[in-house]
Amino acid sequence: MKVLDLQCPDGHRFEGWFASADDFESQLSRELVACPMCGATHVTRVPSAPRLNLSGASEAPSAAAGQASHAGPAAQWQAHALRAIREVLEKTENVGDRFAEEARRMHYNEAPARNIRGVASAEDARALVEEGIDVMPLPVPAALKDPLQ
């Protein structure tokens, strides 16, 4: 596996794992490589030290720790945000377009209370707040909306 450092036009940096450089170029030309934060498919390689992912090989702990400490504040914030969003997605039930309806049912004790997420229009969200129902918008990067495997 060839591990490449990539960046989208918005400046989000991320890794991509490919069988070869030709595989990367092929996927890039078919717009199959997308930024995990914003979904942009116009990504570019950024300069990095070449490395290969070899099964069974392990990196020295000091090198891994040093690499994490060199990440800039924006990269650290991005990593924390992705972890938080993943945790929210894992601990909530997706009710999709039925979000406003289900939130009301729970608020009025017509359905069991639980953590839910879904889609609501701005108008529906305002109506929920006016009824005393707490809602919070959570922008989810396109890459996290569906499971990878």
One Martini backbone bead per residue (centre of mass of N, CA, C, O) as a GRO file, in nm:
protein
  149
    1MET     BB    1   0.097   0.036   0.021
    2LYS     BB    2   0.019   0.372  -0.053
    3VAL     BB    3   0.088   0.673   0.122
    4LEU     BB    4  -0.093   0.981   0.095
    5ASP     BB    5  -0.084   1.324   0.088
    6LEU     BB    6  -0.371   1.537   0.108
    7GLN     BB    7  -0.563   1.812  -0.060
    8CYS     BB    8  -0.794   2.053  -0.057
    9PRO     BB    9  -0.909   2.368  -0.144
   10ASP     BB   10  -0.973   2.422   0.182
   11GLY     BB   11  -0.711   2.270   0.341
   12HIS     BB   12  -0.766   1.979   0.380
   13ARG     BB   13  -0.599   1.719   0.541
   14PHE     BB   14  -0.509   1.384   0.412
   15GLU     BB   15  -0.526   1.042   0.369
   16GLY     BB   16  -0.415   0.797   0.120
   17TRP     BB   17  -0.481   0.463   0.005
   18PHE     BB   18  -0.275   0.280  -0.231
   19ALA     BB   19  -0.146   0.050  -0.449
   20SER     BB   20  -0.062   0.303  -0.635
   21ALA     BB   21   0.003   0.570  -0.827
   22ASP     BB   22  -0.188   0.480  -1.055
   23ASP     BB   23  -0.434   0.439  -0.876
   24PHE     BB   24  -0.460   0.728  -0.789
   25GLU     BB   25  -0.490   0.857  -1.071
   26SER     BB   26  -0.742   0.698  -1.149
   27GLN     BB   27  -0.927   0.794  -0.914
   28LEU     BB   28  -0.894   1.096  -0.963
   29SER     BB   29  -1.011   1.104  -1.262
   30ARG     BB   30  -1.296   0.972  -1.134
   31GLU     BB   31  -1.368   1.112  -0.858
   32LEU     BB   32  -1.298   0.906  -0.588
   33VAL     BB   33  -1.151   1.132  -0.442
   34ALA     BB   34  -1.226   1.254  -0.108
   35CYS     BB   35  -1.299   1.468   0.126
   36PRO     BB   36  -1.390   1.407   0.460
   37MET     BB   37  -1.509   1.700   0.524
   38CYS     BB   38  -1.640   1.818   0.219
   39GLY     BB   39  -1.616   1.627  -0.061
   40ALA     BB   40  -1.397   1.703  -0.235
   41THR     BB   41  -1.249   1.603  -0.569
   42HIS     BB   42  -1.018   1.833  -0.574
   43VAL     BB   43  -0.721   1.690  -0.532
   44THR     BB   44  -0.392   1.699  -0.378
   45ARG     BB   45  -0.071   1.657  -0.350
   46VAL     BB   46   0.157   1.655  -0.084
   47PRO     BB   47   0.434   1.690   0.058
   48SER     BB   48   0.618   1.386   0.143
   49ALA     BB   49   0.713   1.117   0.294
   50PRO     BB   50   0.775   0.821   0.197
   51ARG     BB   51   0.540   0.541   0.240
   52LEU     BB   52   0.467   0.215   0.364
   53ASN     BB   53   0.219  -0.038   0.404
   54LEU     BB   54   0.315  -0.305   0.606
   55SER     BB   55   0.240  -0.592   0.701
   56GLY     BB   56   0.356  -0.621   1.043
   57ALA     BB   57   0.449  -0.349   1.065
   58SER     BB   58   0.616  -0.115   1.290
   59GLU     BB   59   0.622   0.172   1.462
   60ALA     BB   60   0.783   0.375   1.642
   61PRO     BB   61   0.662   0.538   1.911
   62SER     BB   62   0.827   0.805   1.890
   63ALA     BB   63   0.742   0.875   1.599
   64ALA     BB   64   0.436   0.895   1.646
   65ALA     BB   65   0.445   1.111   1.867
   66GLY     BB   66   0.597   1.327   1.701
   67GLN     BB   67   0.390   1.357   1.473
   68ALA     BB   68   0.150   1.463   1.646
   69SER     BB   69   0.304   1.725   1.760
   70HIS     BB   70   0.329   1.861   1.456
   71ALA     BB   71   0.053   1.933   1.446
   72GLY     BB   72  -0.158   2.161   1.384
   73PRO     BB   73  -0.429   2.323   1.503
   74ALA     BB   74  -0.617   2.253   1.265
   75ALA     BB   75  -0.564   1.946   1.264
   76GLN     BB   76  -0.649   1.897   1.557
   77TRP     BB   77  -0.936   2.004   1.531
   78GLN     BB   78  -1.026   1.813   1.307
   79ALA     BB   79  -0.985   1.551   1.467
   80HIS     BB   80  -1.180   1.620   1.700
   81ALA     BB   81  -1.432   1.664   1.528
   82LEU     BB   82  -1.446   1.381   1.403
   83ARG     BB   83  -1.469   1.228   1.669
   84ALA     BB   84  -1.730   1.364   1.768
   85ILE     BB   85  -1.909   1.288   1.529
   86ARG     BB   86  -1.875   0.983   1.549
   87GLU     BB   87  -1.995   0.960   1.833
   88VAL     BB   88  -2.273   1.068   1.766
   89LEU     BB   89  -2.340   0.855   1.547
   90GLU     BB   90  -2.312   0.605   1.744
   91LYS     BB   91  -2.528   0.743   1.980
   92THR     BB   92  -2.748   0.751   1.745
   93GLU     BB   93  -3.057   0.777   1.584
   94ASN     BB   94  -3.167   0.750   1.257
   95VAL     BB   95  -3.469   0.933   1.132
   96GLY     BB   96  -3.435   1.143   0.932
   97ASP     BB   97  -3.720   1.306   0.809
   98ARG     BB   98  -3.854   1.239   1.112
   99PHE     BB   99  -3.740   1.431   1.328
  100ALA     BB  100  -3.964   1.627   1.419
  101GLU     BB  101  -4.174   1.412   1.487
  102GLU     BB  102  -3.999   1.249   1.695
  103ALA     BB  103  -3.937   1.483   1.889
  104ARG     BB  104  -4.231   1.531   1.967
  105ARG     BB  105  -4.302   1.251   2.073
  106MET     BB  106  -4.095   1.263   2.302
  107HIS     BB  107  -4.183   1.529   2.441
  108TYR     BB  108  -4.498   1.398   2.466
  109ASN     BB  109  -4.471   1.087   2.548
  110GLU     BB  110  -4.511   0.893   2.264
  111ALA     BB  111  -4.205   0.823   2.302
  112PRO     BB  112  -3.911   0.713   2.360
  113ALA     BB  113  -3.635   0.817   2.502
  114ARG     BB  114  -3.370   0.940   2.283
  115ASN     BB  115  -3.109   0.948   2.063
  116ILE     BB  116  -3.127   1.171   1.787
  117ARG     BB  117  -3.121   1.194   1.422
  118GLY     BB  118  -3.150   1.429   1.136
  119VAL     BB  119  -3.387   1.597   0.926
  120ALA     BB  120  -3.439   1.960   0.905
  121SER     BB  121  -3.576   2.234   0.864
  122ALA     BB  122  -3.559   2.553   0.962
  123GLU     BB  123  -3.858   2.572   1.032
  124ASP     BB  124  -3.877   2.317   1.209
  125ALA     BB  125  -3.661   2.401   1.414
  126ARG     BB  126  -3.803   2.655   1.514
  127ALA     BB  127  -4.062   2.513   1.610
  128LEU     BB  128  -3.927   2.337   1.821
  129VAL     BB  129  -3.813   2.566   1.996
  130GLU     BB  130  -4.093   2.702   2.052
  131GLU     BB  131  -4.183   2.422   2.207
  132GLY     BB  132  -3.912   2.335   2.383
  133ILE     BB  133  -3.717   2.190   2.176
  134ASP     BB  134  -3.413   2.059   2.158
  135VAL     BB  135  -3.178   2.168   1.909
  136MET     BB  136  -2.897   2.066   1.680
  137PRO     BB  137  -2.677   2.143   1.458
  138LEU     BB  138  -2.495   1.894   1.237
  139PRO     BB  139  -2.230   1.890   1.048
  140VAL     BB  140  -2.174   1.632   0.809
  141PRO     BB  141  -1.954   1.478   0.653
  142ALA     BB  142  -1.985   1.288   0.377
  143ALA     BB  143  -1.786   1.052   0.473
  144LEU     BB  144  -1.979   0.991   0.745
  145LYS     BB  145  -2.268   0.900   0.640
  146ASP     BB  146  -2.119   0.644   0.544
  147PRO     BB  147  -1.987   0.355   0.538
  148LEU     BB  148  -1.686   0.234   0.426
  149GLN     BB  149  -1.751  -0.105   0.477
   0.00000   0.00000   0.00000
